[in-house]
Amino acid sequence: MNASHQPDPRDRPARLTVGVVGAGRVGPALAASLQLAGHRPVAASGVSDTSVRRAAAMLPDVPLVPPAEVLDRADLVLLTVPDDALPGLVEGLAETGAVRPGQLLVHTSGRYGTKVLEPALRAGALPLALHPAMTFTGTAVDVQRLAGCSFGVTAPEELRLAAEALVIEMGGEPEWIAEENRPLYHAALALGANHLVTLVAESMELLRDAGVAAPDRMLGPLLGAALDNALRSGDAALTGPVARGDAGTVAAHVAELRKHAPQTVAGYLAMARATADRALAHGLLKPELAEDLLGVLANGAQGTTGSGGAEGGTR
């Protein structure tokens, strides 16, 4: 951990009782991480059988109670519900008087900053937005993955030190995000992480169709190298037929995908066009080769929206 991020011990929050509202994949992991730092989980809420089992595994001996009772028992409450459910949850808790003055109320939504907690703020709560930039499995491995994980943090100025201390206690690194930039920040993470899962899953399916017995083993080293290169070099890491302007290869790809996996064609074309634009902008794709390539992509798109499975001139 970077020593420069270590807070002054006087700024560290006192050992807190911790509650979790929403025992999905994120909440129990964060509570377990805070427990390792010396805080004490005292209550959680969960409805589904999966949530109940997850809470029992990751937070043993922590009782499952209704959300209002979680707030009644805890100094620090983690609101780890889906984004769309968060505003209504906060309003309901505030309206029913469940929120206590001086209570730390932390949500983990990437989309929202602290304004979504305004009803609780009016009731005297201390609002924090701490979003771990990590994918969660709902198992104990998540606690280990928090080591070195960046958190998108939004907090009032007077709570910045407390927010930073909590993130560092969970093993993370705070990255300050302005309230107005939260939706863009979250869109960037979704574009990179969530869509990556879709791309990898589709790639593995196509490799199986092509007769590859272990597509995960084939893709692992390739994708690991590609990710490492992209993080190190950005657009300079672009390789492959699109970046080379190999229009014939791209046309063959589109034709094969239309034949064997038509549901993937639109995504392939969209990513190929975005790749071509970036390769052109950074001088990797030669302009004299770009015209034929962009023509293939345009014809492929027409075939995607056409009727009767038209080939769109991609052969």
N, C-alpha and C positions, 0 to 999 in steps of 0.2 A: 504494500500500500504506500502511496506517495506521502512521505512524511510532511510535505508542505500543506497537505489537506487535513492534518490532524488538528482538531479543535482544542482550544485551551480547556483544561479540565473544568475550569469554573463556568464554562459555557455549555458543558454537557448537561442534558436534562437529567433530573433526578430519576432514580429507578421507578419506572411507571408500571401500573397495571394496564394490560393491553386487551382490547376486545376486537373481535372480527365480525363484521356484518357482511355476510356473503362468503361462505366457505367453499369458494371455487378453487381454481388452481393457484391463484396468486395469494390470497389472504393467509392461508395457513403457512405458506412458505415464508412470508414476511414476518408473521408472528413468531415462527420457530427461530428465525434469524435474530429477531429482537430478544428472544429468550436466551440465546447464546450470549448476547451482550449484557445480560443481567436483568432485563425487564421480565415481567411476570404475566403471561397470558392467563386471563381469568374467565373469559366467556367468549363464545362464538355462536353465530346463528347460521343455520343451513337447513334447506328444505328437502332436497332430493336425497335418495339413498346414497348416491355417489358422494355428495357433500358430507353426509354423516360419516361414511367410511373414511373419507379423506381426513376429516377433522380428527377422528379417533386415531388414525395412524400417525399424523404429524403433530397433533396437539393432545397427547394422551392425558386423561384426567381433567381436561378442560370441558366444562359442561356446555351443552348446546341449549340455548335459551332464545326467546324472542328478541328481535332487534332492540326494542326499547329497554329490555333488561340488560343487554350487552352494554348499552350506554350508561345504565345506572351503575354498573360494576366497574367500569374502566376509566382510567385517566386519559388514555390514548386509544382512540377508536379508528380502526382501519375499515373504510368503506370500499369493499372490493367486489362491487356488483358491475354488471355490464353498463357500458356508457349510457345507453338509452334509458336505463332504469335509475340512474343516479339522481337527476333533478327531482323526480318524484319522491324518491326515498328521503332526500334531504328535507324537502318541504314537509313530508309527513312526520318525520322525527321532530322537526322544529314545532310544527303545529300542535303535536300531542304533548309538548313539554318535556320530551325525553332528553333534550340537549341541556347540559349543565354549563354555567359560566365557568370559564377557565379550562374547559375540556379541549384537548387536542383532537381535532377531527381531520383525519387524513384520508383523501381519496387517491386511488391509483390509476385513474383514467388518463390516457394520453391526450384525449381530445380536449378536456376541460382544464382550466386553471383554477383559481380560487373563487371566481365569481359565482360558480355553481353552488358554492357553500354559503352564499349570502344569507339565506334564511337562518342557518345555524349561527352565522356571525352575529346576526341581530339578537340571537338568544344568548350571546356571550361566549360562543365557542371560538377556538383559535384555529384558523383554517390553513391547511397545507395541502399542496398537490405534489405527490411523490410518485412518479411513474417509472417503474423499472423497464429499461429498454432491453427486455429479455423475453424469450419464449418459455412458457412454463408447461411442465408435464403433470403437475399435481402429485409429485413424489418427492422424497427426501433429496433427490439429486438437485432440485431447484435451489435449495439452500446453499449448496456448494457453488452453483453457477452465479450466485449473487456476488461472489468475490470478484471485484474489479468491474462489475456491471455499472454502466452509466445510468443515472436516474435523471429524468427530466423534471426539474424542480421549479415550482412557482410558489411564492410565499410573500406575505407582506414583509416590508423591510424589517420590522421589529422581530420577525420570526425567522429570519434567514439563518441565524446561527443555530437555532434549534433544528431547523430543517436539515442543515448541513450535518449536524452531529448525528441525527437519526440515520441519515443515509450512510454515513461512514461507519456507524455501528453495525449496520447490516452488511458491511463489506463493500458497499458501492462507492461510486464517485459522482458527486452532484454536478449537474450541468444546468445552468440557470436558463429558463425559457420564459420570455415575456408572455404575459397573459394573452395578448393579441396574436402571438405566434404559435399558440398551442395547436390549433387545427393543422397548420402547415407542418409543424414538427411531427405530429402523429401521422399525417399523410405520407411523409417521407419514410417513416419507419414501416408503415404498412406496405408501401411500394417495394421496399427492399426485402422485408422479412416474410410477410404473408404471401406475397405473390411468388416469392422464391419457392415456397413449398409447393405451390401449384405447378410451377415450371418443372421442378425436380420430379414430382409425381407423374406428370405427363411424359417426361423424358424416360422414366423407368418403364412405364407402360409400353411406350413405343419400342424400347430396346427388347422387352419380352416378346413383343409381336415380331421383332426381327430375329428372334431365336437366341438372344443372349440369356444364358442361364442365371447369371448373377449380376443384374444391372446395377445393384447398389455397389458391388465391388468394382465394377468398371467406372462408375461415375464418381466414386469417392475421391480418388486422387486427382481426377480432372477438375472437379468442382472446387476441391480444396485449393488447388493451384490457381484456378481462375479467381476465386475470392481473394486469395492473398495478393495476387497481382493487381486486382482492381482496387483494393484498399491501399496498396502502396503507390500505384501509378495512375489511378483514375482512367480517363479515356485512352491513355497511351497503352493500356493493357488490352484494348480491343483486338481480337483476331478473328479468323474465320472467313467464310465466303462473302458475307456482306461487307465487312471492312475491306476485303480485297477487291470488291467489285465483280465478283464471279457470278454474273447474272445467270449463266447456264445452270450452275449448281443450285442456285436458289430456286430457279424454275422447276428443276427436278424435285427439290424438296417439297414445293407446294403441290406438285402433281401427286407425289406419293402420299402426302398427308391427306389430300382430298380423297384419295382412294381408300386409305386404310383407317384414317382417324379424322374425318371431316370436322369434328368439333374442335380440333386444335388449329385449324387453318387461320381463323381470325386472330388468335393470339400470336401465332408465328408471324403473320404479316405485320401486325402492330409493332411487335418487338423488332422485327427486321427494319421497318421504316424508322423507328426511333434510333436504332443502331446506325443506320445509314446517315441519318441527319447528324449524329454526333461524330461519326467518322469523317464526314465531309467538313464539319466545322473545325475539326482538329487536324486537318490535312492528311489523314490516313487513307481516305478514299479519294482516288484520283477523279477529278471532275469528268474526264473523258470516259471513264468507266461507269460513272454514276447514272448517266442517262439510261442506258440499257437496264441497269439494275432497278431503277425507280419505275421503269416501264413494266418490268416483270411484276413488281409489287402492286402497281396500279391494276394490271390485268388480273392478278390474283385476287385482289379485293373485289373487282367486278364479278369474278366467278363465285366469290363467297356469298354475294348478295343476289346472285342470279337464281333462276329457277332450274329445277331438274338436274342439279349437280353439275352445272356447266364447268368446263375445265378452265375457262377464262384465258385461253391462250398461253397457259403456263408450260405446255410441253415444248 
